[in-house]
Amino acid sequence: MGRHKQPEIRDRILDACVDHALAHGLPDRLEPFAVASHTSTRMLIYHFGTRDALLRETLRRARRRQRDFFGELVSPRPDEPYLSTLRRAWRVMTGPDGRPYLSMFGKLRENAEQQLWPGFRREATTDWLRPLEDGMRSIGRPELGTLVLAVVRGLIMDIEATGDVSRADQAFDDFLAALAPPTTRAEPRSPGPDTGREVDAAAGLRTAAPRPSEDGNNGSRRAHCASVRTAQHPLIISQPEQTE
């Protein structure tokens, strides 16, 4: 009488293979998976049939984990402006917890691994459209979900190519600032030292302090700047302004 396969053992093995693949990438041989799952290559074949079948199942389970993880990150929250949600999601996705998924599925763009999951590129796009559209709907712009997705994907590819995370972070912050709802950045108000900060807070964004606006008080601004420069640099001697 033959042995019956035990689904719980197969499931445990698969989870161990996913953990290994996220940490080290997909292996060329079965031995690394066997070591990671504390079993033998013979048992891997017994449970999954072939190496490619195991790799495909590993990718699909890892993708399910990623969808659950990233999907929660980009879902709108009732107590948080959605642009702040996107910023936090970006930091986590491109940080230590999210990068293993980006590395694994970024490699699926290569021809050799496309054979394991034909049509992956299309699925990798459509997976994220709905949650991003739902999030952008919370600020009245669901049609921008595709744009947000394109920017995220493009900056992730930039990081993969250059490793320059700080530059990509700044670019994403600039993009979010451009998405701020008009009501949070276009209200006509009398200028004041905290106006820019109040606008940024309403949009859920962090930006640098605003530059002084150009107005008719050029003389007082020059006098103020001259006094600041003199205080900071003792070698600069302020000259009295001549009156006509």
Backbone as JSON, one array per atom type, in Angstrom:
{
  "sequence": "MGRHKQPEIRDRILDACVDHALAHGLPDRLEPFAVASHTSTRMLIYHFGTRDALLRETLRRARRRQRDFFGELVSPRPDEPYLSTLRRAWRVMTGPDGRPYLSMFGKLRENAEQQLWPGFRREATTDWLRPLEDGMRSIGRPELGTLVLAVVRGLIMDIEATGDVSRADQAFDDFLAALAPPTTRAEPRSPGPDTGREVDAAAGLRTAAPRPSEDGNNGSRRAHCASVRTAQHPLIISQPEQTE",
  "N": [[0.85, -1.19, 0.0], [0.67, 2.14, -0.98], [2.29, 5.16, 0.16], [0.42, 7.89, 1.44], [0.27, 11.25, 0.36], [0.96, 14.03, 2.46], [-0.68, 16.93, 2.98], [-0.08, 19.02, 4.8], [2.64, 18.72, 5.32], [3.73, 19.16, 2.81], [2.95, 21.84, 2.51], [4.4, 23.09, 4.53], [7.0, 22.63, 3.62], [6.94, 24.11, 1.26], [6.6, 26.73, 2.22], [9.06, 27.04, 3.51], [10.76, 26.95, 1.32], [9.98, 29.27, -0.01], [10.77, 31.22, 1.87], [13.53, 30.84, 1.73], [14.03, 31.49, -0.98], [13.3, 34.21, -1.05], [15.25, 35.29, 0.54], [17.66, 34.54, -0.69], [17.33, 34.29, -3.41], [16.09, 32.52, -6.36], [17.12, 29.17, -6.58], [19.49, 27.37, -8.67], [19.59, 24.67, -8.49], [18.08, 21.85, -6.74], [19.11, 21.28, -4.26], [19.67, 23.5, -2.4], [17.04, 24.2, -1.65], [16.24, 21.83, -0.46], [17.92, 21.69, 1.78], [17.07, 24.03, 3.11], [14.45, 23.38, 3.74], [14.72, 21.21, 5.34], [14.68, 18.59, 4.32], [14.89, 16.1, 1.71], [16.14, 16.06, -1.69], [14.84, 14.08, -3.07], [12.4, 13.89, -1.72], [11.39, 16.39, -2.29], [10.88, 16.17, -5.03], [9.0, 14.16, -4.85], [6.84, 15.49, -3.63], [6.38, 17.69, -5.32], [6.83, 17.11, -7.96], [8.47, 18.14, -10.3], [11.5, 20.1, -10.71], [11.0, 22.62, -11.92], [8.26, 22.84, -11.47], [8.2, 23.12, -8.7], [9.6, 25.53, -8.45], [7.81, 27.26, -9.75], [5.58, 27.12, -8.04], [6.75, 28.15, -5.77], [7.26, 30.79, -6.56], [4.63, 31.71, -6.97], [3.47, 31.5, -4.42], [5.1, 33.27, -3.02], [4.43, 35.58, -4.37], [1.78, 35.84, -3.59], [2.13, 36.39, -0.89], [3.4, 38.87, -1.18], [1.39, 40.41, -2.42], [-0.52, 40.51, -0.37], [0.95, 41.84, 1.62], [1.97, 44.29, 0.42], [-0.44, 45.2, -0.58], [-1.9, 45.82, 1.72], [-0.34, 47.95, 2.61], [-0.8, 50.01, 0.71], [-3.45, 50.5, 0.93], [-6.2, 52.69, 1.53], [-6.59, 54.64, 4.53], [-8.82, 55.58, 7.11], [-7.98, 57.48, 8.96], [-5.8, 58.85, 7.97], [-4.21, 60.98, 5.64], [-4.23, 60.21, 2.16], [-1.96, 60.62, 0.59], [0.06, 60.65, 2.47], [-0.14, 58.01, 3.25], [0.76, 56.76, 0.9], [3.43, 57.66, 0.88], [4.47, 56.43, 3.19], [4.05, 53.76, 2.47], [5.77, 53.56, 0.26], [8.29, 53.87, 1.51], [8.4, 51.55, 3.06], [8.11, 49.49, 1.15], [10.43, 49.8, -0.38], [12.29, 49.4, 1.53], [14.05, 47.33, 3.99], [12.15, 45.27, 4.51], [10.59, 45.09, 2.23], [12.25, 44.94, -0.02], [13.26, 42.27, -0.66], [11.1, 41.1, -2.07], [10.9, 42.8, -4.29], [13.34, 42.34, -5.5], [13.17, 39.58, -6.14], [10.95, 39.45, -7.94], [11.61, 41.33, -9.78], [13.57, 40.09, -11.23], [12.1, 38.41, -12.79], [11.64, 39.68, -15.11], [13.63, 38.99, -16.76], [14.44, 36.96, -19.56], [14.94, 34.18, -19.24], [13.7, 33.43, -16.84], [11.13, 34.15, -17.34], [9.89, 32.03, -18.51], [9.03, 30.48, -16.45], [6.8, 31.76, -15.54], [4.74, 32.69, -17.59], [3.27, 35.65, -18.87], [3.58, 37.13, -16.59], [4.34, 39.84, -16.42], [2.08, 41.3, -17.16], [0.26, 40.56, -15.14], [1.64, 41.57, -12.94], [1.23, 44.22, -13.25], [-1.6, 44.68, -13.33], [-2.34, 43.76, -10.84], [-1.95, 45.79, -8.94], [-3.4, 47.99, -9.69], [-6.15, 48.3, -8.88], [-6.12, 48.66, -5.93], [-4.61, 51.05, -5.83], [-6.14, 52.81, -7.36], [-8.42, 52.87, -5.74], [-7.34, 54.09, -3.49], [-6.53, 56.62, -4.53], [-8.99, 57.53, -5.17], [-9.94, 58.42, -2.78], [-9.02, 60.98, -2.58], [-10.3, 62.11, -4.6], [-9.3, 61.54, -7.18], [-9.32, 59.06, -8.85], [-8.54, 58.28, -11.39], [-5.86, 58.69, -11.54], [-4.53, 56.5, -10.63], [-3.15, 54.78, -12.4], [-1.03, 56.42, -13.18], [0.32, 56.79, -10.71], [1.1, 54.13, -10.24], [2.82, 53.75, -12.44], [4.88, 55.56, -11.86], [5.85, 54.52, -9.42], [6.74, 51.95, -10.27], [8.66, 52.71, -12.15], [10.56, 54.13, -10.58], [11.35, 52.1, -8.88], [12.65, 50.41, -10.69], [14.72, 52.14, -11.29], [16.1, 52.2, -8.83], [16.92, 49.51, -8.75], [18.7, 49.52, -10.86], [20.62, 51.5, -10.24], [20.99, 51.65, -7.47], [20.64, 53.92, -6.0], [18.99, 54.94, -3.56], [18.26, 57.17, -2.02], [18.01, 59.27, -3.86], [15.86, 58.32, -5.38], [13.92, 58.3, -3.38], [13.66, 61.07, -2.9], [12.68, 61.87, -5.39], [10.21, 60.58, -5.38], [8.96, 61.87, -3.24], [8.8, 64.45, -4.35], [7.04, 63.92, -6.43], [4.7, 63.21, -5.0], [4.2, 65.66, -3.79], [3.42, 67.13, -6.0], [1.01, 65.94, -6.48], [-0.65, 66.86, -4.52], [-3.84, 67.84, -3.36], [-5.57, 70.57, -4.95], [-6.94, 72.29, -3.18], [-5.38, 72.29, -0.96], [-3.12, 73.64, -1.58], [-3.53, 75.9, -3.06], [-5.05, 77.92, -1.96], [-5.84, 81.3, -1.71], [-4.06, 83.36, 0.41], [-3.03, 85.69, 2.93], [0.44, 86.34, 3.07], [2.54, 84.6, 5.37], [4.77, 83.52, 7.99], [4.25, 80.82, 8.58], [2.62, 79.83, 6.64], [3.26, 78.07, 4.46], [3.93, 75.73, 5.83], [1.48, 75.08, 7.02], [-0.1, 74.49, 4.8], [1.29, 72.26, 3.76], [0.9, 70.47, 5.87], [-1.85, 70.11, 5.74], [-2.04, 68.74, 3.36], [-0.79, 66.45, 4.01], [1.94, 66.19, 3.71], [5.55, 66.44, 3.85], [7.66, 69.08, 3.47], [10.35, 71.3, 2.54], [10.97, 74.41, 4.26], [9.15, 77.24, 3.04], [10.39, 79.48, 0.45], [11.05, 83.0, 0.74], [8.47, 85.04, -0.6], [8.32, 87.0, -3.61], [7.72, 90.37, -3.32], [6.51, 93.7, -2.69], [8.16, 94.52, -0.62], [10.94, 94.79, -0.83], [13.04, 96.37, 0.12], [12.99, 96.17, 2.97], [13.41, 93.43, 3.14], [15.98, 93.19, 2.1], [17.41, 94.58, 4.01], [16.95, 92.95, 6.25], [18.15, 90.54, 5.39], [20.76, 91.41, 5.12], [21.45, 91.99, 7.75], [21.3, 89.41, 8.86], [23.35, 88.13, 7.42], [25.52, 89.61, 8.32], [25.52, 88.98, 11.04], [26.07, 86.27, 10.94], [28.48, 86.14, 9.58], [31.12, 87.7, 10.59], [33.03, 89.14, 9.15], [31.77, 90.45, 7.16], [30.79, 93.62, 6.4], [28.13, 95.66, 6.94], [26.75, 98.11, 4.84], [25.39, 101.36, 5.12], [22.25, 102.08, 3.64], [21.8, 104.2, 0.89], [19.79, 107.08, 0.63], [17.61, 108.47, -1.72]],
  "CA": [[0.0, 0.0, 0.0], [1.52, 3.31, -1.12], [2.17, 6.24, 1.14], [-0.41, 9.02, 1.04], [0.9, 12.55, 0.56], [0.4, 14.8, 3.56], [-0.69, 18.34, 2.54], [0.55, 19.93, 5.76], [4.08, 18.63, 5.13], [4.0, 19.87, 1.55], [2.77, 23.26, 2.75], [5.54, 23.54, 5.33], [8.16, 22.63, 2.72], [6.81, 25.23, 0.32], [6.89, 27.97, 2.95], [10.51, 27.11, 3.73], [11.37, 27.28, 0.02], [9.7, 30.69, -0.26], [11.65, 31.98, 2.75], [14.89, 30.76, 1.19], [14.1, 32.22, -2.25], [13.26, 35.65, -0.78], [16.52, 35.7, 1.15], [18.84, 34.2, -1.48], [17.0, 34.14, -4.82], [15.73, 31.17, -6.81], [18.34, 28.38, -6.82], [19.6, 26.62, -9.93], [19.46, 23.26, -8.17], [17.14, 21.58, -5.66], [19.77, 21.07, -2.98], [19.43, 24.58, -1.42], [15.68, 24.08, -1.14], [16.19, 20.66, 0.42], [18.54, 22.08, 3.05], [16.23, 25.02, 3.78], [13.21, 22.75, 4.22], [15.09, 20.04, 6.18], [14.22, 17.36, 3.68], [15.81, 15.65, 0.67], [15.69, 16.36, -3.04], [13.88, 13.05, -3.46], [11.1, 14.25, -1.17], [10.89, 17.55, -3.04], [10.29, 15.64, -6.26], [7.8, 13.41, -4.46], [5.73, 16.39, -3.33], [6.12, 18.74, -6.31], [6.92, 16.54, -9.3], [9.69, 18.54, -11.0], [12.14, 21.32, -10.2], [10.29, 23.8, -12.41], [6.96, 22.93, -10.81], [8.46, 23.67, -7.37], [9.94, 26.95, -8.61], [6.58, 28.0, -10.06], [4.77, 27.24, -6.82], [7.46, 29.06, -4.87], [7.01, 32.15, -7.03], [3.22, 32.09, -6.78], [3.21, 31.74, -3.01], [5.78, 34.52, -2.66], [3.62, 36.67, -4.92], [0.61, 36.0, -2.73], [2.59, 37.12, 0.3], [3.66, 40.25, -1.54], [0.12, 41.1, -2.64], [-1.13, 40.78, 0.94], [1.79, 42.8, 2.34], [1.95, 45.59, -0.26], [-1.82, 45.64, -0.69], [-2.26, 46.48, 2.98], [0.39, 49.21, 2.7], [-1.34, 51.06, -0.15], [-4.89, 50.65, 1.15], [-6.51, 53.95, 2.23], [-6.93, 54.57, 5.95], [-9.72, 56.69, 7.42], [-7.36, 58.47, 9.85], [-4.53, 59.28, 7.4], [-4.28, 61.45, 4.25], [-3.73, 59.12, 1.32], [-0.59, 60.88, 0.13], [0.93, 60.17, 3.55], [-0.16, 56.54, 3.14], [1.64, 56.39, -0.21], [4.81, 57.88, 1.27], [4.85, 55.37, 4.12], [4.12, 52.52, 1.7], [7.0, 53.59, -0.54], [9.44, 53.64, 2.39], [8.43, 50.14, 3.49], [8.32, 48.64, -0.02], [11.82, 49.88, -0.83], [13.14, 49.17, 2.68], [14.49, 45.95, 4.21], [11.06, 44.29, 4.48], [10.0, 44.97, 0.9], [13.22, 44.74, -1.09], [13.36, 40.89, -1.17], [10.07, 40.86, -3.09], [11.25, 43.56, -5.49], [14.46, 41.64, -6.13], [12.72, 38.32, -6.71], [10.06, 39.59, -9.09], [12.31, 42.1, -10.8], [14.31, 39.15, -12.08], [11.2, 37.73, -13.73], [11.67, 40.38, -16.39], [14.64, 38.35, -17.59], [13.81, 35.97, -20.44], [15.05, 32.8, -18.76], [12.73, 33.15, -15.79], [9.78, 34.37, -17.85], [9.33, 30.74, -18.85], [8.38, 29.92, -15.27], [5.52, 32.43, -15.29], [4.33, 33.49, -18.75], [2.23, 36.62, -18.56], [3.79, 37.75, -15.28], [4.4, 41.3, -16.51], [0.73, 41.84, -17.16], [-0.3, 40.38, -13.8], [2.32, 42.45, -12.01], [0.66, 45.56, -13.43], [-3.02, 44.74, -12.98], [-2.5, 43.47, -9.41], [-1.88, 46.97, -8.09], [-4.23, 49.09, -10.18], [-7.36, 48.48, -8.1], [-5.9, 49.33, -4.65], [-4.15, 52.42, -6.03], [-7.31, 53.6, -7.78], [-9.26, 53.08, -4.55], [-6.69, 55.09, -2.65], [-6.6, 57.93, -5.15], [-10.4, 57.96, -5.12], [-10.17, 59.1, -1.51], [-8.73, 62.4, -2.79], [-11.06, 62.53, -5.77], [-8.58, 61.37, -8.44], [-9.05, 57.63, -9.1], [-7.93, 58.07, -12.7], [-4.4, 58.81, -11.43], [-3.95, 55.26, -10.14], [-2.18, 54.29, -13.38], [0.15, 57.28, -13.09], [1.04, 56.44, -9.48], [1.73, 52.83, -10.46], [3.92, 53.91, -13.37], [5.98, 56.22, -11.16], [6.41, 53.56, -8.47], [7.48, 50.93, -11.0], [9.83, 53.34, -12.76], [11.56, 54.43, -9.56], [11.89, 50.81, -8.41], [13.64, 50.0, -11.7], [15.87, 53.03, -11.11], [16.85, 51.7, -7.67], [17.55, 48.25, -9.12], [19.8, 49.78, -11.78], [21.64, 52.4, -9.71], [21.16, 51.54, -6.03], [20.54, 55.25, -5.39], [17.68, 54.98, -2.91], [17.95, 58.52, -1.54], [17.54, 60.06, -5.0], [14.52, 57.85, -5.71], [13.04, 58.8, -2.32], [13.39, 62.49, -3.14], [11.82, 61.96, -6.57], [8.85, 60.18, -5.0], [8.42, 62.97, -2.44], [8.44, 65.52, -5.28], [5.83, 63.48, -7.14], [3.57, 63.34, -4.09], [3.91, 67.08, -3.62], [2.69, 67.58, -7.18], [-0.33, 65.36, -6.43], [-1.42, 67.43, -3.42], [-5.1, 68.44, -3.85], [-5.48, 72.03, -5.11], [-7.47, 73.01, -2.03], [-4.38, 72.36, 0.11], [-1.94, 74.4, -1.97], [-3.84, 77.03, -3.91], [-5.92, 78.86, -1.3], [-5.21, 82.61, -1.57], [-3.96, 83.79, 1.8], [-1.98, 86.67, 3.17], [1.66, 85.59, 3.38], [2.97, 84.55, 6.75], [5.9, 82.58, 8.14], [3.85, 79.42, 8.72], [1.63, 79.47, 5.62], [3.68, 76.88, 3.72], [3.86, 74.55, 6.67], [0.08, 74.71, 7.21], [-0.54, 73.86, 3.56], [1.88, 70.93, 3.69], [0.24, 69.62, 6.85], [-3.18, 69.77, 5.24], [-1.88, 67.75, 2.28], [-0.15, 65.24, 4.53], [3.26, 66.1, 3.12], [6.63, 67.14, 4.49], [8.51, 69.76, 2.51], [11.22, 72.29, 3.14], [10.32, 75.69, 4.54], [8.99, 77.99, 1.8], [11.25, 80.63, 0.24], [10.29, 84.26, 0.81], [7.86, 85.4, -1.87], [8.72, 88.29, -4.17], [6.65, 91.35, -3.2], [6.99, 95.07, -2.71], [8.94, 94.83, 0.56], [12.31, 94.4, -1.12], [13.98, 97.1, 0.96], [13.05, 95.58, 4.29], [13.99, 92.1, 3.04], [17.43, 93.33, 1.94], [17.98, 94.97, 5.3], [16.93, 91.77, 7.11], [19.16, 89.58, 4.93], [22.08, 91.96, 5.4], [21.72, 91.82, 9.17], [21.57, 88.0, 9.08], [24.68, 87.81, 6.92], [26.51, 90.24, 9.19], [25.59, 88.23, 12.28], [26.67, 84.96, 10.71], [29.82, 86.3, 9.03], [31.6, 88.97, 11.15], [33.88, 89.89, 8.23], [30.92, 91.22, 6.24], [30.41, 94.89, 7.01], [26.95, 96.2, 6.28], [26.82, 99.5, 4.46], [24.08, 102.02, 5.2], [21.63, 102.33, 2.34], [21.69, 105.62, 0.53], [18.43, 107.52, 0.27], [17.59, 109.43, -2.83]],
  "C": [[0.88, 1.24, 0.0], [1.27, 4.35, -0.05], [1.29, 7.35, 0.59], [0.34, 10.33, 1.32], [0.18, 13.31, 1.67], [0.47, 16.29, 3.21], [0.01, 19.28, 3.51], [2.07, 19.9, 5.65], [4.48, 19.37, 3.85], [3.94, 21.38, 1.74], [3.94, 23.83, 3.54], [6.8, 23.62, 4.48], [8.12, 23.84, 1.8], [7.1, 26.56, 1.01], [8.39, 28.13, 3.19], [11.23, 27.46, 2.43], [11.15, 28.75, -0.32], [10.63, 31.56, 0.59], [13.07, 32.0, 2.19], [15.02, 31.59, -0.09], [14.08, 33.73, -2.03], [14.59, 36.13, -0.22], [17.7, 35.55, 0.19], [18.57, 34.16, -2.99], [16.65, 32.71, -5.17], [16.99, 30.36, -7.12], [18.31, 27.69, -8.18], [19.38, 25.12, -9.71], [18.49, 23.08, -7.01], [17.8, 21.5, -4.29], [19.57, 22.22, -1.98], [18.03, 24.55, -0.83], [15.56, 22.91, -0.17], [16.79, 21.0, 1.79], [17.64, 23.03, 3.82], [14.98, 24.4, 4.38], [13.45, 21.5, 5.06], [14.51, 18.74, 5.62], [15.25, 16.97, 2.62], [15.27, 16.05, -0.69], [14.67, 15.32, -3.52], [12.48, 13.38, -2.94], [10.52, 15.49, -1.85], [10.23, 17.09, -4.34], [9.01, 14.87, -5.96], [6.61, 14.35, -4.27], [5.38, 17.32, -4.49], [6.3, 18.26, -7.76], [8.21, 16.86, -10.01], [10.27, 19.8, -10.36], [11.36, 22.55, -10.63], [8.93, 23.96, -11.75], [7.13, 23.51, -9.4], [8.8, 25.15, -7.47], [8.69, 27.79, -8.9], [5.72, 28.18, -8.8], [5.42, 28.17, -5.81], [7.19, 30.52, -5.27], [5.57, 32.59, -6.74], [2.89, 32.31, -5.3], [3.91, 33.02, -2.54], [4.99, 35.72, -3.18], [2.37, 36.9, -4.08], [0.97, 36.74, -1.44], [2.78, 38.6, -0.02], [2.36, 41.03, -1.75], [-0.55, 41.44, -1.31], [-0.37, 41.9, 1.66], [1.69, 44.19, 1.72], [0.53, 46.13, -0.37], [-2.3, 46.34, 0.57], [-1.58, 47.84, 3.1], [-0.27, 50.32, 1.91], [-2.84, 51.24, 0.02], [-5.16, 51.95, 1.91], [-6.93, 53.7, 3.67], [-7.78, 55.78, 6.32], [-9.06, 57.79, 8.24], [-6.06, 59.02, 9.29], [-4.74, 59.8, 5.99], [-3.62, 60.44, 3.32], [-2.32, 59.37, 0.8], [0.43, 60.5, 1.21], [0.99, 58.65, 3.55], [0.79, 56.08, 2.05], [3.11, 56.58, 0.17], [5.29, 56.77, 2.21], [4.98, 54.04, 3.39], [5.4, 52.45, 0.89], [8.22, 53.28, 0.32], [9.54, 52.17, 2.8], [8.73, 49.23, 2.29], [9.77, 48.64, -0.48], [12.81, 49.71, 0.33], [13.46, 47.69, 2.86], [13.37, 44.91, 4.11], [10.5, 44.07, 3.07], [10.98, 44.62, -0.2], [13.35, 43.29, -1.55], [12.32, 40.57, -2.23], [10.42, 41.58, -4.39], [12.38, 42.87, -6.24], [14.0, 40.37, -6.83], [11.92, 38.55, -8.0], [10.63, 40.52, -10.16], [13.06, 41.2, -11.75], [13.41, 38.4, -13.05], [11.12, 38.45, -15.06], [12.7, 39.77, -17.33], [14.02, 37.18, -18.35], [13.83, 34.57, -19.87], [13.97, 32.49, -17.74], [11.3, 33.46, -16.21], [9.11, 33.04, -18.19], [8.61, 30.11, -17.66], [7.01, 30.53, -15.04], [5.17, 33.3, -16.5], [3.19, 34.43, -18.38], [2.42, 37.34, -17.24], [3.76, 39.27, -15.37], [3.02, 41.93, -16.47], [0.1, 41.72, -15.76], [0.33, 41.33, -12.8], [1.82, 43.88, -12.12], [-0.77, 45.61, -12.9], [-3.26, 44.46, -11.5], [-2.68, 44.73, -8.58], [-2.79, 48.1, -8.53], [-5.43, 49.35, -9.27], [-7.09, 49.16, -6.74], [-5.42, 50.76, -4.8], [-5.28, 53.32, -6.5], [-8.23, 53.87, -6.6], [-8.65, 54.14, -3.65], [-6.78, 56.48, -3.23], [-8.04, 58.45, -5.22], [-10.7, 58.73, -3.83], [-9.8, 60.58, -1.58], [-9.36, 62.89, -4.09], [-10.37, 62.35, -7.1], [-8.29, 59.9, -8.74], [-8.36, 57.37, -10.42], [-6.4, 58.17, -12.65], [-3.74, 57.55, -10.88], [-2.89, 54.71, -11.09], [-0.91, 55.11, -13.33], [0.98, 56.95, -11.86], [1.78, 55.12, -9.66], [2.94, 52.96, -11.37], [5.13, 54.56, -12.7], [6.65, 55.26, -10.18], [7.27, 52.52, -9.2], [8.76, 51.51, -11.6], [10.93, 53.62, -11.74], [12.15, 53.15, -8.96], [12.94, 50.29, -9.4], [14.89, 50.86, -11.61], [16.73, 52.54, -9.95], [17.59, 50.41, -8.02], [18.77, 48.49, -10.0], [20.94, 50.56, -11.14], [21.94, 52.2, -8.23], [21.02, 52.86, -5.29], [19.16, 55.44, -4.78], [17.3, 56.4, -2.51], [17.44, 59.4, -2.67], [16.13, 59.64, -5.4], [13.51, 58.31, -4.65], [12.66, 60.25, -2.56], [12.46, 62.67, -4.34], [10.37, 61.59, -6.22], [8.2, 61.25, -4.14], [7.99, 64.13, -3.34], [7.16, 65.18, -6.04], [4.61, 63.63, -6.25], [3.2, 64.8, -3.87], [3.12, 67.62, -4.8], [1.26, 67.05, -7.2], [-1.21, 66.0, -5.36], [-2.68, 68.1, -3.96], [-4.99, 69.95, -3.92], [-5.96, 72.8, -3.9], [-6.45, 73.13, -0.92], [-3.18, 73.18, -0.3], [-2.25, 75.62, -2.81], [-4.79, 78.02, -3.26], [-5.23, 80.21, -1.19], [-5.24, 83.05, -0.12], [-2.92, 84.88, 1.9], [-0.74, 85.92, 3.59], [2.01, 85.68, 4.85], [4.03, 83.49, 6.91], [5.5, 81.13, 8.17], [2.87, 78.97, 7.64], [2.0, 78.19, 4.91], [3.56, 75.63, 4.55], [2.42, 74.11, 6.89], [-0.47, 74.01, 5.98], [-0.01, 72.44, 3.47], [1.22, 69.99, 4.67], [-1.13, 69.2, 6.38], [-3.11, 68.72, 4.15], [-1.27, 66.46, 2.78], [1.25, 65.06, 4.02], [4.27, 66.84, 3.98], [7.46, 67.78, 3.4], [9.38, 70.75, 3.25], [10.44, 73.58, 3.39], [10.25, 76.5, 3.26], [9.99, 79.12, 1.7], [10.42, 81.9, 0.38], [9.73, 84.6, -0.56], [8.33, 86.77, -2.31], [7.54, 89.24, -4.05], [7.27, 92.74, -3.16], [7.86, 95.42, -1.54], [10.41, 94.49, 0.37], [13.31, 95.1, -0.21], [14.11, 96.5, 2.32], [13.67, 94.2, 4.25], [15.5, 92.18, 2.89], [18.08, 93.69, 3.26], [18.04, 93.78, 6.24], [18.02, 90.79, 6.72], [20.56, 90.09, 5.25], [22.43, 91.78, 6.87], [22.02, 90.38, 9.51], [22.96, 87.64, 8.62], [25.76, 88.38, 7.83], [26.67, 89.46, 10.48], [26.31, 86.91, 12.1], [28.13, 85.06, 10.26], [30.36, 87.65, 9.49], [32.44, 89.78, 10.19], [33.09, 90.69, 7.23], [30.46, 92.47, 6.96], [29.24, 95.46, 6.25], [27.13, 97.67, 6.01], [25.45, 100.14, 4.6], [23.53, 102.29, 3.81], [21.51, 103.82, 2.1], [20.27, 105.93, 0.13], [18.52, 108.56, -0.8], [16.86, 110.69, -2.41]]
}
